[in-house]
Amino acid sequence: MKNFKQYYDLYLEFFDEIDGAVKHIDHLEENILNKGKAGVVEALENIDAAIEYFVGETDYKISTKFDGAPAIVAGHDPDGNFFVASKSAFAKDPKINYTHEDINDNHPGPGLSDKLHSALDYLPSLGLKGIYQMDYMFDSSPVPPGEYATGKSVATPAIIDGIKNNNEFIAFKPNTIIYAVSPDSPYGDDIQNAQIGVAIHIEYQVVKGILKVKKYTSSPSEFKSSKDVFVFNVLINKPKNPNKRITTQLLRDVDKKKARIMKLVDKIDFDSLGPYTDTLKSYINVEVRGGEFLEDTSISSDKFITYIANRHKKQADKLKTEKGKEKVHAKMKEAVRTLKALKPSVKKALDITKILANLKNNLISIFNEFTKNEVLGTYLETDDGWKATPPEGYAGSRVDDEGARITKFVDRAEFSAANFGSGKPGS
């Protein structure tokens, strides 16, 4: 029997393109550092497509990023055998579980194994026809009083957003965000009675023996109804009269900033900047951690050069021989010399990054408006009670002749900084 493990060389190829359980999805504004001018054009196309999603007809999809844990890969392998796995399905030595014995062998100890056992028991009831990647949102494991975890609990927080609260919720906290729903809501009974809950994001398919991404979003209606598994809707539903919410001012702002971006992009020496773009992305994350995020791109350009120099110095300090240290110092001097000459290009690249991020954040504020009245509430637990928070972020995706593509819409100043601070991958 040809099992799923035999395909890992094939799916490692595309696994780099995805996120979460996957390795990483880049922020929209990072496209310039990944692909140069072509990346800028792609970012602007995503912005246009996101607007079109609400005001016209398009195959572009916008989905909510759920803050679940762990990521689960499940479905039927090419021979029709049902399996479950964590993100280790995509490791060099993949751990694929067809039975409970496989789970015990591959994932000894509590925690992840408990969730995989539940997934193996209940996910087949959805009638999964392909292979899917999903966030594990809740189960029926016991939760200590006053605490929140993957298991569901009945919660009556005393304070919500500074206001005294008497309402009861069914609550679960798979990762950082508390999800809460009223027992009387349309979801209340279904969530309360379900054994597990999942948010299904990615569907894969095998084409001529090669595993590929089929699409990045799924609707609960695509699966069999199951009393044991609650499937969250990841897609943002189009609101009524969206044109009133997508304002003329926003559209003018988009056009104005797009024109400025295209003037800047033609003045950047991408060929010379190319060797430094990955390090520039790392530096930007430093600013995100510090709550700065390109407040002054001229200052950031200077700090980036210092950042490069310090990285080389740290590398040299780890070496034992003077010859090795001298070699690293020589590389440092060359890099600093090159980047000082490239500073105009660095600044313009950062200017474009900042403009794209601002456009993205404007769209996120609109997405938040469209989702804030959802039945499912999202909260952060603070010393002063619960604080309502928007979703972790959103993802825009489409499938075209080039395959399935996805772009992340996350407010880095808010969520990425928080994730860095909490030890989660910054994103």
TACORMO-V337744 format. One line per field, one symbol per residue. psi: psi as a letter, one per 20 degrees, with the letter a starting at -180 (. if undefined). Layout:
# TACORMO-V337744
psi: ???
This chain:
# TACORMO-V337744
psi: porhhijhhgihgihhiaadhagppqqgiihhhhjbhhhgggghhhgghgghhhiapqjpqpqpoqlrprpppqbprijjpprqraiihjrhnqopohrhhgghghmqrrdghghhggghghhhiilphbpqprpograkqqpqpirpahqqqpqmphpokjpppjqqqoqqnhdhppppqphirhigggghiqhrqqopgppqqooljpprpgriqqqhiiqqppihppoqoiqppprqlhhhhnqhgghggggghgggghhghijpnhghhgijhghhggghhghghjkgmlhohgghgghgghggghghghghhiqhqhggghgghghggggggghhhjghggghghgggggghggghgghhgghhhiijqhoqpqpprhkaqppqrrharppqqpahiapqqppnpohhfhggggghiiqpp.
